[in-house]
Amino acid sequence: MPLGLPDSITACLFDLDGVLTSTAVLHRRAWKRTFDDLLRLRGEPLFTESDYARFVDGRPRYDGVREFLASRGITLPEGAPEDPPDAATVHGVGNLKNDLLEAILRHEGVTPYPGTVRYLEAARAAGLAIGVVTSSANAEKVLDAAGLTGFVQARVDGVVIARDGLKGKPAPDSFLVGARLLGVEPARAAVFEDALAGVRAGRAGGFGHVVGVDRAGQRDELLRHGADVVVDDLAELL
Ligand SMILES: O=P(O)(O)OC[C@H]1O[C@@H](O)[C@H](O)[C@@H](O)[C@@H]1O
């Protein structure tokens, strides 16, 4: 098991936020501010970590808005992608979250996990193909800021998902496109994911190996949703 992977694996498909970079918590913070304001106005209980893990984490931006609001029995009109951040629409809410996220990213910057950088170096040295599959439309910027762009041979992100009308995680489609771009069968690719929706996507796509990365104390949940193995940090696999 070189790199902690079955011998049949020739490619690695990494999620971004929470797997390569420590930006998952920044997304969660921006979502919490966004939803808490909306929930306060309605006198509803505030947004929890469990809400984030179950309904928002890993999914494309507007899917996250729809899923979470539906979980609270709230329906908003769809609106349009160019809606202002104060519009009471699915797109308005998503755009408010993105404005907050951009401000947080500017203020705090982006750091890659050191264990991940070591793993990427080892994977590249071992000749494995490397792709990034993320629901985030901010991926290009985040990868650049983290200094990781040079590792990435194929990227499927929120921009590609919207442009090509792909189903977002937990559907496997974005990972399947990532494997195709790298020229490998799903059975020969490993998926690395910290989100429940992400490990579900890896399992649903018939990938050769699904590594759950536990950044939020949800080891059992990651296993239950389809991870073959769970690590706290990718360096554990070296
Ligand atoms: O709003 P963005 O940057 O397009 O990101 C969409 C989603 O991307 C995922 O990577 C995050 O886990 C989610 O929290 C986020 O909502």
The ligand as a Tripos MOL2 file, in Angstrom:
@<TRIPOS>MOLECULE
LIG
   16    16     1     0     0
SMALL
NO_CHARGES

@<TRIPOS>ATOM
      1 O1        -19.2590   29.3130   -2.3460 O.co2     1 LIG1
      2 P1        -18.1880   28.5410   -3.0070 P.3       1 LIG1
      3 O2        -16.8000   29.0720   -2.7670 O.co2     1 LIG1
      4 O3        -18.4770   28.3610   -4.4660 O.co2     1 LIG1
      5 O4        -18.1520   27.1220   -2.3520 O.3       1 LIG1
      6 C1        -19.1900   26.1620   -2.4220 C.3       1 LIG1
      7 C2        -18.9420   25.0870   -1.3650 C.3       1 LIG1
      8 O5        -17.6380   24.5710   -1.5510 O.3       1 LIG1
      9 C3        -17.2620   23.5210   -0.6780 C.3       1 LIG1
     10 O6        -15.9340   23.1810   -0.9220 O.3       1 LIG1
     11 C4        -17.4240   23.9060    0.7710 C.3       1 LIG1
     12 O7        -17.2890   22.7460    1.5420 O.3       1 LIG1
     13 C5        -18.7940   24.5280    1.0300 C.3       1 LIG1
     14 O8        -18.8530   25.0730    2.3280 O.3       1 LIG1
     15 C6        -19.0650   25.6240    0.0410 C.3       1 LIG1
     16 O9        -20.3470   26.1340    0.2750 O.3       1 LIG1
@<TRIPOS>BOND
     1     1     2 2
     2     2     3 1
     3     2     4 1
     4     2     5 1
     5     5     6 1
     6     6     7 1
     7     7     8 1
     8     7    15 1
     9     8     9 1
    10     9    10 1
    11     9    11 1
    12    11    12 1
    13    11    13 1
    14    13    14 1
    15    13    15 1
    16    15    16 1
@<TRIPOS>SUBSTRUCTURE
     1 LIG1         1 GROUP 0 **** ****
